Amino acid sequence: MNKNELAKTLGISLKTLYNWEKEKPDLVRLINQGLALDQSIEETRKHLERLEQIKDNASNGKFNLK
């Protein structure tokens, strides 16, 4: 996510984001860590769904792993 997208997601101006980066770097770091965690959780959820699909297919005698 670029800075414009981040500012829009947070509902702040780009200028405010730049000010935060300068004056509140820990806040920006925490925001970025939270967004990275959200992304990791979503990726993990997708992998879990795929593993459940493979398990179900194997239980039904279907071994298509595409």
KADANOR-V645560 format. One record per backbone hydrogen bond with DSSP energy under -1.0 kcal/mol. NH is the residue of the N-H (numbers start at 1). CO is the residue of the C=O. If there is no record, write none. Layout:
BEGIN
NH/CO  NH/CO
END
This chain:
BEGIN
6/2  7/3  8/4  9/5  10/6  12/7  17/13  18/14  19/15  20/16  21/17  22/18  23/19  24/20  28/24  29/25  30/26  31/27  32/28  33/29  34/30  35/31  36/32  37/33  38/34  39/35  40/36  41/37  42/38  43/39  44/40  45/41  46/42  47/43  48/44  49/45  50/46  51/47  52/48  53/49  54/50  55/51  56/52  57/53  58/54  59/55  60/56  61/58  62/57
END
